[in-house]
Amino acid sequence: MAASDRDMVENTIPVLGVADVRASIRFFCDVLEFKLDWQGEADPPQIASVSRDGHAIMLQCGKPAAPGCVWLGMSGLASLWARLRSQVGVVVVQRPTNQRWALEMKIQDPDGNILWFGTEPLTNVAFGQEPADGDLLT
């Protein structure tokens, strides 16, 4: 069957379970510089969508069986890390660490979901090592 002969997947959007949609919107928008795309009409809202650079994450009220995890491939990991280090209350699960597949770091949102950020690996830092903050800029 050719792709034109069947229905096509148009996109995929991760959905994270959260306890308080408004609080999660504030976290994603204020801390991570996402923007609010829309939110449900209930008061308090039960669902919302936030995005950054055209990539959305939906936030839905409800506690899942286990926290979710979202990979966010991006440029500018050094500037994000600098901003996050100065934010009160941001839970860092993994500091920036150079791996063969990416320079990666992980933080936790207020509901325990893991936001796993990654960019191209550094050439000046051994794999498996946490680069010094100054090495992130090279």
Buried (B, 14 or more C-beta within 10 A) or exposed (E): EEEEEEEEEEEEEBBBBBEBBBBBBEBBBEBBEBEBEEBBEEEEBBBBBBBBEEBBBBBBBEEBEEBBEBBBEEEEBBEBBEBBEEEEEBEBEEBBBBEEEBBBBBBBBBBBBBBBBBBEBBEEBEEEEBBEEEBBEE
